[in-house]
């Protein structure tokens, strides 16, 4: 199927030939690279290599997403990681919502291959009661109402399906069941952005991640002026600037490069 205009994947490498820091940016379920593009453009302007893959089944029509499963999405992000690792000294993965779930799984599975991860309202569970019946109705109810466009900023729009394909949603819950018990395998630096007012992913998700990872370097940033799709919301500039500082600090420490600005991790409200 043809792509929706704006759903194209993106990639950029520094024009001066330097290959120090590379970042893969993963969008969420039913979304597209559009939700991560501005973030990627900001990173690229800072001399950072970026890859923004389009996850299989996304950016065309919702029926296509029902034909994919989480290993398909994971494999696409993993390919982007391997692409960057061939050229860049430090590779990071940034993920929003389900993209954060994939990012956590990569950190669990790939270990030192990743220099660090950044998460924006990641999902590892849900408190929605209807989720428990989804496995039983997925073959007769192909979709439920969508979860896109949870954005506080007036005029901002997420390019995403207006429906949540049931079989794809059930596959995401299977990924959650793998990720949650393995959170202790995440040992790389973590930068987590969370919105207290999120109508898609409940606050318990970020709590589980923060309590579960074994990383010594964890930075928790609260986004008071954004909803779920925070990369398109009022706090997007903070996400962009904080993430640049994060990757530079971690890269400097990883490769014993002098960082004259200095930085510390912790909770930022």
Buried (B, 14 or more C-beta within 10 A) or exposed (E): EEEBEEBBBBBBBBEEEEBBBBBBBBBBBBBBBBBBBBBBBBBBEBBBBBBBBBBBBBBBBBBBBBEBBBEBBBBBBBEBBEBBBEEBBBBBBBBBBBBBBBBBBBBBBBEEBBBBBBBBBBBBBBEEEEBEEBBEEBEEEBBBEBBBBBBBBEEBBBBBBEBBBBBBBBBBBEBBEBBBEBBEBBBBBBBBBBBEEBEBBBBEBBEBBBEBBEBEBBBBBBBEBBBBBBBBBBBBEBBBEBBBBBBBBBBBBBEEEEEEEEEEBEEEE
